[in-house]
Amino acid sequence: MFGISYIKVDPSTFVLHYSNGRVVRKGVGLSFFYFAPRASIVAVPVGSVDVPFIFNEMTADFQAITLQGQLTYRIVDPQRMAGLLNFALAADRKSYVSDDPEKLPQRIVNLMQVATRAQIQHMPLQTALGSSDAIVENVLASAHGSEALAALGVELLAFSILGIRPTPEMAKALEAEAREELQKKADQAIYARRNAAVEQERKIKENELNTEIAVEEKKRQIRETQMNADIAIEQQRQSLVSVRAENARAEADGQAYALEVMLKPLAALDAKTLLALAARSTDPRLMLAMGFKELAENAAKIGQLNISPDWLDSLLQKTQ
């Protein structure tokens, strides 16, 4: 009424009341009456603002990637911001007279994209895909010392990257490469398991062969022991035979000596005398045979020999 209006702002909004080009009042969460025809109300939100972003960048090996995330900022110098962008409220005191407030988030996103690009362009694709934490850390460090943000009177509260994705074709290629690498590791694991099984089998066979060798060695030792025992027995037998032979030889030598002593007196006698001595204990027929033998040997000297049939008959009868 009569151009008098009333405004009340929340605690997260910094308000500036201009009248005739001068700041009449300023602060957060103010409420006051003002003369509308002569007043200009500027409302700068100082609460934190979340802004999602999607960056399309190029890596050091000229591969396109997409970074998706979110940043959070707040205006720490609202009076400076009011001098750079138009935050004046419209007559309804609910909307702005220009679209400058809508441009601020995009300006901050552009600044963060530049800082992110400075990190991405020095990384190859595979490194960039796994370096989101390092990128965030470096971008935050860059933002805290950024003169552009300080000139806007803005403070970056948070910067997070939710995902880094390559192009679909490159993603398939990387998936194939990763799949091949995993398959290679799986094959290596299978080969290692097989080699371990073969090694265990070899050890088992080796142990079995060592056991067989040990058993054969024991058998050989047993055979050698038995052979040594047999050799010892044979040596004892040889000793026994040698002793027996020596004894038999000594006994034969004794008998020969005794026989030699017995026959020594007869050595000087001739054969006829010996035959005569032997005839005393010899069969008379043997003596007759020897007589006939003598006759036969001296047949040339005998002129005529007569033997009666009766005497031969008697001799033959005794033989029968």
C-alpha positions as CSV (number, residue, x, y, z in Angstrom):
1,M,0.0,0.0,0.0
2,F,1.3,3.4,-1.0
3,G,4.4,1.6,-2.4
4,I,5.4,0.1,0.9
5,S,6.5,-3.6,0.7
6,Y,7.8,-6.1,3.1
7,I,10.4,-8.8,2.5
8,K,11.7,-11.6,4.6
9,V,14.6,-13.9,3.5
10,D,15.8,-17.2,4.9
11,P,19.1,-17.5,6.8
12,S,20.9,-19.0,3.7
13,T,20.3,-15.8,1.6
14,F,22.3,-12.7,1.8
15,V,20.2,-9.6,1.0
16,L,21.3,-6.2,-0.2
17,H,18.8,-3.3,0.0
18,Y,19.7,-0.5,-2.4
19,S,18.0,2.9,-2.4
20,N,19.1,5.7,-4.7
21,G,22.3,3.7,-5.5
22,R,23.3,3.3,-1.8
23,V,23.2,0.2,0.3
24,V,20.7,0.8,3.0
25,R,21.0,-2.6,4.7
26,K,22.6,-5.9,4.1
27,G,22.9,-9.2,5.8
28,V,21.5,-12.8,5.9
29,G,18.1,-13.6,7.0
30,L,16.8,-10.0,7.2
31,S,13.3,-8.9,7.2
32,F,12.3,-5.3,6.6
33,F,9.8,-2.8,5.0
34,Y,11.0,-0.8,2.0
35,F,9.6,1.7,-0.5
36,A,9.3,-0.3,-3.7
37,P,9.5,2.5,-6.2
38,R,12.9,3.6,-5.0
39,A,14.3,0.3,-3.8
40,S,16.3,-2.4,-5.4
41,I,16.6,-5.8,-3.6
42,V,19.5,-8.1,-4.4
43,A,19.3,-11.6,-2.9
44,V,22.4,-13.8,-3.1
45,P,22.1,-17.4,-1.9
46,V,25.0,-18.3,0.4
47,G,24.1,-21.9,1.1
48,S,25.9,-24.8,-0.5
49,V,24.8,-25.8,-4.0
50,D,25.3,-29.2,-5.6
51,V,25.9,-29.2,-9.3
52,P,26.2,-32.4,-11.3
53,F,28.5,-32.5,-14.3
54,I,29.6,-34.6,-17.3
55,F,33.0,-33.9,-18.9
56,N,34.1,-35.3,-22.2
57,E,37.9,-35.3,-22.3
58,M,40.8,-36.7,-24.3
59,T,43.6,-38.8,-22.7
60,A,47.3,-38.6,-23.4
61,D,46.9,-41.5,-25.9
62,F,44.1,-39.6,-27.7
63,Q,41.2,-41.7,-26.3
64,A,37.9,-40.1,-25.5
65,I,36.5,-40.6,-22.0
66,T,33.5,-39.3,-20.1
67,L,33.8,-38.2,-16.5
68,Q,30.6,-38.0,-14.5
69,G,30.4,-36.5,-11.0
70,Q,29.2,-33.7,-8.8
71,L,30.7,-30.6,-7.2
72,T,29.5,-28.5,-4.3
73,Y,30.2,-24.8,-3.8
74,R,29.0,-21.8,-1.8
75,I,29.3,-18.1,-2.2
76,V,31.6,-16.7,0.5
77,D,31.6,-13.1,-0.7
78,P,28.0,-12.3,-1.7
79,Q,28.6,-8.6,-2.1
80,R,31.4,-9.2,-4.6
81,M,29.2,-11.7,-6.4
82,A,26.4,-9.1,-6.5
83,G,28.8,-6.7,-8.2
84,L,29.7,-9.3,-10.9
85,L,26.3,-10.9,-11.6
86,N,22.8,-9.6,-11.5
87,F,21.0,-11.1,-8.5
88,A,18.4,-8.4,-8.3
89,L,14.9,-9.7,-7.5
90,A,11.9,-9.0,-9.8
91,A,8.9,-7.1,-8.6
92,D,7.3,-10.3,-7.3
93,R,10.4,-10.7,-5.0
94,K,10.5,-14.4,-5.9
95,S,12.4,-14.5,-9.2
96,Y,15.4,-12.8,-10.6
97,V,15.3,-10.1,-13.3
98,S,18.0,-11.8,-15.3
99,D,19.4,-15.3,-15.9
100,D,22.8,-14.5,-14.4
101,P,22.2,-16.6,-11.2
102,E,21.6,-19.6,-13.5
103,K,25.0,-19.0,-15.3
104,L,27.0,-19.2,-12.1
105,P,26.9,-23.0,-11.7
106,Q,28.0,-23.4,-15.3
107,R,30.9,-21.0,-14.8
108,I,32.1,-23.0,-11.9
109,V,31.7,-26.3,-13.8
110,N,33.7,-24.8,-16.6
111,L,36.5,-23.9,-14.3
112,M,36.6,-27.4,-12.8
113,Q,36.5,-28.9,-16.3
114,V,39.6,-26.9,-17.1
115,A,41.4,-28.2,-14.0
116,T,40.3,-31.7,-14.7
117,R,41.5,-31.5,-18.3
118,A,44.9,-30.5,-17.1
119,Q,45.1,-33.8,-15.2
120,I,43.5,-36.1,-17.8
121,Q,45.6,-34.9,-20.8
122,H,48.8,-36.2,-19.1
123,M,47.4,-39.7,-18.5
124,P,47.0,-42.7,-20.8
125,L,43.6,-44.2,-21.0
126,Q,44.1,-47.2,-18.6
127,T,45.8,-44.9,-16.0
128,A,43.0,-42.4,-16.2
129,L,40.3,-45.0,-15.8
130,G,41.7,-46.0,-12.4
131,S,42.9,-42.6,-11.1
132,S,39.6,-40.9,-10.1
133,D,40.8,-40.4,-6.5
134,A,44.1,-38.8,-7.7
135,I,42.2,-36.6,-10.1
136,V,39.8,-35.4,-7.4
137,E,42.7,-34.7,-5.0
138,N,44.6,-32.7,-7.6
139,V,41.5,-30.8,-8.8
140,L,40.6,-29.8,-5.2
141,A,44.1,-28.6,-4.6
142,S,44.0,-26.5,-7.7
143,A,40.5,-25.1,-6.8
144,H,41.6,-24.0,-3.4
145,G,44.3,-21.8,-5.0
146,S,42.2,-20.7,-7.9
147,E,42.2,-17.0,-8.5
148,A,39.1,-17.3,-10.8
149,L,37.0,-18.7,-7.9
150,A,38.4,-16.1,-5.5
151,A,37.4,-13.4,-8.0
152,L,33.9,-14.7,-8.0
153,G,33.8,-14.9,-4.2
154,V,33.1,-18.7,-4.4
155,E,34.5,-21.5,-2.4
156,L,34.6,-25.1,-3.7
157,L,33.5,-27.4,-0.9
158,A,33.6,-30.8,-2.6
159,F,34.5,-32.3,-5.9
160,S,33.7,-36.0,-6.6
161,I,34.0,-38.2,-9.7
162,L,31.3,-40.9,-9.8
163,G,32.5,-42.6,-12.9
164,I,35.1,-42.5,-15.7
165,R,34.0,-44.3,-18.9
166,P,35.7,-44.8,-22.2
167,T,33.8,-45.0,-25.5
168,P,31.7,-48.2,-26.0
169,E,34.1,-49.5,-28.6
170,M,37.1,-48.9,-26.4
171,A,35.2,-50.4,-23.4
172,K,34.7,-53.6,-25.4
173,A,38.3,-53.7,-26.4
174,L,39.4,-53.2,-22.8
175,E,36.9,-55.8,-21.6
176,A,38.4,-58.2,-24.2
177,E,41.9,-57.4,-23.1
178,A,41.0,-57.8,-19.4
179,R,39.1,-61.0,-20.2
180,E,42.2,-62.4,-22.1
181,E,44.4,-61.4,-19.2
182,L,42.1,-63.1,-16.7
183,Q,41.9,-66.2,-19.0
184,K,45.7,-66.2,-19.2
185,K,45.9,-66.0,-15.4
186,A,43.4,-68.8,-15.2
187,D,45.4,-70.9,-17.6
188,Q,48.5,-70.2,-15.7
189,A,46.8,-71.3,-12.5
190,I,45.7,-74.5,-14.3
191,Y,49.2,-75.1,-15.6
192,A,50.7,-74.4,-12.2
193,R,48.2,-76.8,-10.6
194,R,49.0,-79.5,-13.2
195,N,52.7,-78.9,-12.8
196,A,52.3,-79.2,-9.1
197,A,50.3,-82.5,-9.6
198,V,53.0,-83.8,-12.0
199,E,55.7,-82.7,-9.5
200,Q,53.9,-84.5,-6.7
201,E,53.5,-87.6,-8.9
202,R,57.2,-87.4,-9.7
203,K,58.0,-87.2,-6.0
204,I,55.8,-90.2,-5.3
205,K,57.4,-92.2,-8.1
206,E,60.8,-91.2,-6.9
207,N,59.9,-92.2,-3.4
208,E,58.6,-95.6,-4.7
209,L,61.8,-96.1,-6.7
210,N,63.9,-95.1,-3.8
211,T,62.0,-97.6,-1.7
212,E,62.5,-100.3,-4.3
213,I,66.2,-99.5,-4.5
214,A,66.5,-99.6,-0.7
215,V,64.6,-103.0,-0.7
216,E,66.9,-104.3,-3.5
217,E,69.9,-103.0,-1.6
218,K,68.8,-104.9,1.5
219,K,68.2,-108.0,-0.5
220,R,71.7,-107.7,-2.0
221,Q,73.1,-107.2,1.4
222,I,71.3,-110.3,2.6
223,R,72.5,-112.3,-0.4
224,E,76.1,-111.1,0.2
225,T,75.8,-112.1,3.8
226,Q,74.5,-115.5,2.8
227,M,77.3,-115.8,0.2
228,N,79.8,-114.8,2.7
229,A,78.4,-117.4,5.1
230,D,78.6,-120.0,2.3
231,I,82.1,-119.0,1.5
232,A,83.1,-119.3,5.1
233,I,81.5,-122.7,5.2
234,E,83.2,-123.8,2.0
235,Q,86.5,-122.4,3.3
236,Q,85.9,-124.5,6.5
237,R,85.1,-127.5,4.3
238,Q,88.2,-126.9,2.3
239,S,90.2,-126.7,5.4
240,L,88.6,-129.9,6.6
241,V,89.3,-131.7,3.2
242,S,92.8,-130.4,3.3
243,V,93.3,-131.8,6.8
244,R,91.7,-135.1,5.8
245,A,93.9,-135.3,2.7
246,E,96.9,-134.5,4.8
247,N,95.9,-137.1,7.3
248,A,95.2,-139.7,4.6
249,R,98.5,-138.8,2.9
250,A,100.3,-139.2,6.3
251,E,98.4,-142.5,6.9
252,A,99.3,-143.7,3.4
253,D,102.9,-142.7,3.9
254,G,102.9,-144.7,7.2
255,Q,101.4,-147.7,5.5
256,A,103.9,-147.4,2.6
257,Y,106.7,-147.2,5.1
258,A,105.5,-150.2,7.0
259,L,105.0,-152.1,3.7
260,E,108.5,-151.0,2.6
261,V,109.9,-152.2,5.9
262,M,108.1,-155.6,5.6
263,L,109.2,-156.1,2.0
264,K,112.8,-154.9,2.5
265,P,114.0,-158.4,3.6
266,L,112.4,-160.0,0.5
267,A,113.9,-157.5,-1.9
268,A,117.1,-159.5,-2.1
269,L,115.3,-162.8,-2.9
270,D,114.8,-163.9,-6.6
271,A,111.4,-164.6,-8.0
272,K,111.6,-168.4,-7.8
273,T,112.4,-168.3,-4.1
274,L,109.5,-166.0,-3.6
275,L,107.2,-168.4,-5.5
276,A,108.4,-171.2,-3.5
277,L,107.7,-169.4,-0.3
278,A,104.3,-168.4,-1.6
279,A,103.5,-172.0,-2.6
280,R,103.3,-173.0,1.0
281,S,100.1,-171.2,1.3
282,T,98.9,-171.5,-2.3
283,D,96.5,-173.8,-4.0
284,P,98.4,-176.8,-5.5
285,R,96.6,-176.4,-8.7
286,L,98.0,-172.9,-9.0
287,M,101.5,-174.4,-8.5
288,L,100.8,-176.9,-11.3
289,A,99.7,-174.1,-13.5
290,M,102.9,-172.2,-12.8
291,G,104.8,-175.4,-13.5
292,F,103.2,-175.8,-16.8
293,K,104.1,-172.2,-17.5
294,E,107.7,-172.9,-16.8
295,L,107.6,-175.9,-19.1
296,A,106.1,-173.8,-21.8
297,E,108.8,-171.1,-21.4
298,N,111.5,-173.9,-21.7
299,A,109.7,-175.9,-24.4
300,A,112.7,-175.6,-26.7
301,K,114.9,-177.3,-24.2
302,I,112.5,-180.2,-23.6
303,G,112.8,-183.0,-26.0
304,Q,109.7,-185.1,-25.0
305,L,107.1,-184.7,-22.2
306,N,104.6,-187.4,-21.3
307,I,101.6,-186.7,-19.1
308,S,99.3,-189.5,-18.2
309,P,95.6,-189.2,-18.7
310,D,94.9,-190.4,-15.2
311,W,96.8,-187.5,-13.8
312,L,95.0,-184.9,-15.9
313,D,91.7,-186.5,-15.1
314,S,92.4,-186.3,-11.4
315,L,93.5,-182.7,-11.8
316,L,90.3,-181.8,-13.6
317,Q,88.2,-183.5,-11.1
318,K,89.7,-181.4,-8.3
319,T,89.1,-178.3,-10.3
320,Q,85.4,-179.2,-10.6
